[in-house]
């Protein structure tokens, strides 16, 4: 047997060596699914002589992309193996970008519209149609409306019983869609849909893309939504496919994911080979026993039983009535752990949602007692104002038709411009139906002040015309920071330096790419606390992570019914009620299986899951 496969267990080895056209890998928490995927890719390249760029691996996060890519590169002793590893969004964008295929769908460019830009566009529509009073009347915010827009796109929008709001919603939604298209933008979530339209409309293109890959790997298949499923279906032809997933970790139903695509895979492909990975390498058997018996309360799931050789401490289930007493227990237990030389970054506190009062009390307790903590995902680098400013400059350098980026530069950067100047440009754009703000500034003779100020923008752009896309994206970023951010506060400059360090780290590992490609990449970037601090995060944010000591907290009497307004309406016995409860049970299962050595579950005795867990523990 090949040396690099010696560490695999029997089921993992079977998955690697199997040559069936369709393989379904049921991989429980901590069973080494990523290692199995990587080893199979290496096996195909080394032993089956498959050309690396004929292998496609698709997953959901940039973190997962980075991990698979780095492991493959390290195994092959190269910086760039050639294996195509993408998120669904990256895959769709690559299909649309090839030969400027997006033009076939009526787009002049493929500018991704981010959250800030979405808010600006909708605010503009409301402003110039004098709708602020109507929006406020229904107690809606810009962000609230955009959430409803997303729900409609994902076929999850429920019409309001208020006919007046529905009328307003439809009017705004229609105007918003037209405005986004007219300005040449595309929303991130629309990338997959557009790729599907392209492949369906042009069968020869579908054939070309499909035939480019001999093997397709799809990770976290339990989390695919209708559109992602359809995209993979379009790419599957004569090539071979391996899907990896775990229905017990399907926790994104609220955003359109549907685990039925995973469960139905073996029925869809009659010759599909099903392999289960049940040997856990993360947690102790005591943790697995509790978690396994808990998730088995869910019906209509693929049965499996996780096992391990690791023996440890029985998980603690604490029934504590008040938030104050819960916080006191958590603090004292963490103090006990740290006094026994446990590193703080080996401790994670997982909470269902960001309960402000609960978190405030917890953080205050830590601050008063000099215990460092990090709120994972609360303040990602890309959400810092200074980094948003930097991103705006970089995007404008790529294309001067990016109105969203230009508006941020005008209002925020020290160019002698400002809000009033921006409002003038916006007004002209609306009145004269001119979409390009930069073109207005350069060419609108009636307004000399615009012409005068446009020269500042022109100088701004011309300074970097020599730093074209053939230059290292790191050099461009460094030059922009050097030129335009020299007067920022030291605290803000720290974030700029961290941004540059991250760019350098990526460049060292992955080599050359254009500035545009790098910006596409970091769009998915997410901070993870690395310092010696207690890690605090939501249960959703914990997926894919692991810690020696895990606290699952604030299981209150209304959980899993998170919103009191819906609590009384939800029948635990009807289909909708069962689905809510089962997804929340899966979420808690994910949180529990993050623990490697010690697990603490803290909640109210009236919580239904606390009751279930106590009953299970008594039997065990």
Buried (B, 14 or more C-beta within 10 A) or exposed (E): EEEBBEEBBEBBBBBBBBEBBBBBBBBBBBBBBBBBBBBBBBBBBEEEEBEBEBBBBBBBBBBBBBBBBBBBBEBBEEEBBBBBBBBBBBBBBBBBBBEEBBEBBEBEBBBBBBEBBBBBBBBBBBEBEEBEEBBEEBEBEBEEBBEBBBBBBBEBBEEBEEEEBEEBBEBBBEBBBEBBEEBBBBBBBBBBBBBBBBBEEBEEBBEEBBEBBBBBBBBBBBBBBBBBBBBBEBBBBEBBBBBBBBBBBBBBBEEBBBBEBBBEBBEEBEEBBEBBBBBBBBBBBBBBBBBBBBBBBBEEBBEBEBBBEBEBEBBBBBBBEEBEEBBBBBBEBBEEBBEEEBEBBBBBBBBBBEBEEBBEBBBEBBEEEEBEBBBBBBEEBBEBEBBBBBBBBBBBBBBBBBBBBBBBBBBBBEBEBEEEBBEBBBEBBEEEEBEBBBBBBBEBEEBEEBBEBBEBBBEBEEBBEEBEEEBBBBEBBBBBBEEBBEEBEEEBBEBBEBBBEBBBEBBEEBEEBBBBBBBBBBBBBBBBBEEEBBBBBBBBBBBBBBBBBBBBBBBBBEBBBEEEEEEEEBEEEEEEBBEBBBBBBBBBBBBBBBBBBBBBBBBBEBBBBBEBBEEBBEEE
